[in-house]
Amino acid sequence: MLKWIRIQPELATLRVVILTSSDETRDVSAAYQLGANSFLIKPLDFERFVEFSQAMGGYWLWSNEVPESSQAPEKNLLSEVEIRRRPSRF
């Protein structure tokens, strides 16, 4: 799937995060060689997974800078901000 994503011109700036339970060196290497932006090993414990998910959401939605061509139009960006401010179900 990652290989296919990276050959699609309209998806050129899509951020791809691999979330897996594998910590195999070959899997990490293959993911980055195919164009992954990040490779994360998910916690198996539910509580830790929830904490992990919230931290990653904060990073990708609030801290990460994106190229201009992949930024949403202002109208859509405002909608995203409103959605992010809603209380989490967790």
Backbone bond lengths (Angstrom), bond angles and torsions (degrees), N, CA, C in turn:
res aa  C-N    CA-C-N  psi(-1)  N-CA   C-N-CA  omega(-1)  CA-C   N-CA-C  phi
1 M - - - 1.449 - - 1.531 110.44 -
2 L 1.321 116.40 -44.76 1.464 120.68 -179.24 1.532 111.26 -60.77
3 K 1.304 115.96 -41.96 1.475 119.88 178.42 1.533 109.84 -60.08
4 W 1.328 117.56 -43.51 1.465 122.17 179.52 1.528 110.47 -63.63
5 I 1.337 117.01 -45.06 1.466 120.92 179.96 1.519 110.53 -56.67
6 R 1.322 116.84 -44.50 1.466 120.65 -175.03 1.527 114.28 -70.82
7 I 1.319 118.97 -14.69 1.470 119.66 176.96 1.535 112.24 -97.55
8 Q 1.324 117.31 0.52 1.466 121.49 177.60 1.522 109.19 -88.73
9 P 1.332 118.96 115.13 1.469 120.73 -177.74 1.530 113.57 -57.18
10 E 1.324 117.29 -37.90 1.470 119.91 -178.05 1.537 112.62 -72.74
11 L 1.318 117.33 -10.81 1.464 121.57 178.86 1.536 111.95 -109.07
12 A 1.308 116.60 15.14 1.464 121.09 -173.84 1.520 113.91 -56.73
13 T 1.315 118.31 -34.24 1.466 120.31 -178.18 1.530 113.06 -104.02
14 L 1.322 117.09 8.86 1.463 120.74 178.12 1.527 109.61 -63.25
15 R 1.319 116.17 129.92 1.466 120.59 176.69 1.520 108.39 -82.36
16 V 1.333 115.77 125.48 1.455 120.72 -178.82 1.524 108.87 -116.09
17 V 1.322 115.06 121.28 1.457 121.61 178.47 1.526 107.43 -114.65
18 I 1.315 115.46 124.26 1.458 120.54 176.24 1.518 107.11 -88.48
19 L 1.323 116.57 120.92 1.456 122.85 178.16 1.517 107.14 -116.28
20 T 1.309 116.58 113.81 1.452 121.27 -171.49 1.516 111.48 -146.16
21 S 1.313 116.42 169.35 1.458 120.72 173.41 1.525 110.61 -98.29
22 S 1.325 117.30 -2.76 1.463 122.19 -178.78 1.525 111.22 -81.35
23 D 1.317 115.45 136.05 1.458 119.58 172.43 1.529 110.46 -119.01
24 E 1.319 115.30 21.20 1.461 121.29 179.55 1.529 110.37 -68.13
25 T 1.305 117.08 129.89 1.462 122.65 -179.82 1.525 111.26 -56.34
26 R 1.310 117.07 -39.63 1.473 120.07 -178.48 1.542 111.07 -65.64
27 D 1.348 117.66 -34.31 1.466 121.05 178.12 1.526 110.78 -68.83
28 V 1.321 116.38 -41.65 1.466 121.01 177.73 1.522 109.30 -61.79
29 S 1.319 116.86 -49.76 1.467 121.45 -179.27 1.518 111.66 -60.30
30 A 1.331 116.89 -45.15 1.469 120.77 -179.01 1.527 110.75 -62.36
31 A 1.323 117.30 -41.99 1.462 120.72 -179.33 1.523 111.02 -60.72
32 Y 1.320 117.09 -46.94 1.466 119.88 -179.73 1.529 111.67 -68.61
33 Q 1.329 117.49 -37.08 1.466 119.89 177.62 1.522 111.41 -63.75
34 L 1.315 117.38 -30.81 1.464 121.70 179.60 1.524 112.88 -86.46
35 G 1.334 117.47 -3.56 1.454 119.58 173.69 1.520 116.59 109.02
36 A 1.321 118.50 14.30 1.464 119.88 176.67 1.526 109.54 -64.80
37 N 1.318 116.56 145.94 1.466 121.60 176.11 1.518 111.89 -89.89
38 S 1.318 116.14 -22.16 1.455 120.33 -179.38 1.525 108.89 -158.86
39 F 1.326 115.94 150.25 1.464 122.22 178.55 1.514 106.34 -129.87
40 L 1.326 117.19 112.98 1.454 121.91 -175.21 1.520 110.60 -120.17
41 I 1.318 114.81 136.68 1.458 120.16 176.57 1.521 107.34 -97.40
42 K 1.329 115.30 117.62 1.458 119.76 -174.65 1.528 111.31 -76.98
43 P 1.315 115.95 142.45 1.467 119.93 174.97 1.527 109.71 -67.68
44 L 1.307 116.82 145.00 1.462 120.80 -179.65 1.526 111.91 -86.40
45 D 1.317 117.33 -23.76 1.454 122.69 178.29 1.531 109.13 -76.81
46 F 1.338 118.96 131.96 1.464 122.12 -174.58 1.522 112.70 -59.84
47 E 1.328 117.78 -46.90 1.466 120.12 -179.25 1.525 111.74 -60.41
48 R 1.323 116.23 -43.50 1.464 119.81 178.40 1.527 110.72 -66.38
49 F 1.341 116.84 -34.85 1.463 120.17 178.51 1.528 110.68 -64.90
50 V 1.323 117.26 -40.61 1.468 121.02 177.95 1.526 109.70 -62.60
51 E 1.326 117.79 -47.13 1.467 121.83 177.69 1.524 110.96 -59.72
52 F 1.308 115.59 -44.47 1.459 122.61 178.83 1.528 110.44 -59.80
53 S 1.327 117.01 -45.95 1.464 122.00 -179.54 1.526 111.62 -62.24
54 Q 1.309 116.91 -41.87 1.457 120.52 179.16 1.526 110.96 -65.95
55 A 1.322 116.51 -41.20 1.468 120.27 178.45 1.525 110.86 -64.24
56 M 1.322 117.28 -42.82 1.466 120.38 -179.71 1.525 110.70 -67.80
57 G 1.319 116.95 -38.24 1.464 120.50 176.86 1.510 110.48 -60.36
58 G 1.312 116.33 -43.68 1.462 120.85 177.80 1.511 111.93 -62.06
59 Y 1.312 116.48 -42.59 1.461 120.12 179.99 1.527 111.13 -64.21
60 W 1.319 117.71 -55.04 1.461 120.76 -174.70 1.526 112.64 -70.27
61 L 1.313 118.43 -32.72 1.455 119.83 -176.69 1.525 113.78 -88.81
62 W 1.323 117.84 -30.42 1.463 120.35 -174.40 1.518 114.29 -111.52
63 S 1.316 119.19 -35.77 1.458 121.41 -171.41 1.520 114.21 -99.85
64 N 1.301 117.98 -32.58 1.455 121.30 -174.09 1.528 111.33 -73.44
65 E 1.316 116.53 134.47 1.467 122.06 175.26 1.520 108.64 -93.53
66 V 1.323 116.36 141.10 1.464 121.36 -179.45 1.519 110.01 -120.12
67 P 1.342 116.70 155.09 1.462 119.28 176.00 1.520 110.56 -62.42
68 E 1.318 117.24 150.78 1.461 121.45 -177.73 1.521 112.44 -55.41
69 S 1.318 117.48 -38.49 1.465 120.47 -176.12 1.524 112.97 -66.58
70 S 1.341 118.38 -18.67 1.463 119.07 -179.02 1.520 112.78 -102.90
71 Q 1.327 117.84 0.22 1.457 119.63 179.09 1.519 110.26 -75.14
72 A 1.298 114.57 142.55 1.461 120.25 179.47 1.519 109.43 -71.27
73 P 1.327 117.85 151.04 1.452 119.78 173.25 1.527 109.81 -57.46
74 E 1.324 116.78 155.35 1.462 121.09 -174.30 1.522 112.45 -53.86
75 K 1.330 118.12 -41.15 1.458 120.84 -179.32 1.528 110.71 -59.44
76 N 1.341 117.77 -46.55 1.454 121.44 179.77 1.521 111.30 -67.62
77 L 1.331 117.36 -37.14 1.449 121.29 -179.90 1.525 110.46 -61.48
78 L 1.310 117.76 -41.07 1.456 120.33 178.00 1.518 110.79 -62.93
79 S 1.301 117.62 -38.99 1.458 120.56 177.93 1.518 110.64 -63.09
80 E 1.334 117.16 -40.77 1.459 121.26 178.31 1.512 110.89 -62.19
81 V 1.321 117.20 -42.68 1.456 121.53 -179.56 1.515 110.01 -62.10
82 E 1.314 116.86 -43.88 1.459 120.28 178.66 1.527 110.82 -61.43
83 I 1.299 117.43 -41.47 1.463 121.76 179.55 1.516 109.94 -63.93
84 R 1.333 117.48 -43.02 1.460 121.38 -177.84 1.525 112.34 -65.66
85 R 1.308 118.08 -25.03 1.457 121.12 -178.83 1.519 112.88 -81.86
86 R 1.307 117.02 -11.78 1.459 120.07 178.74 1.518 109.52 -67.92
87 P 1.307 117.93 145.15 1.474 120.25 179.36 1.517 111.62 -61.81
88 S 1.304 115.18 143.40 1.467 121.66 177.32 1.518 109.30 -73.85
89 R 1.322 116.03 152.74 1.456 120.61 176.82 1.523 111.42 -77.33
90 F 1.334 117.59 -12.24 1.469 120.48 -175.08 1.474 111.10 -90.53
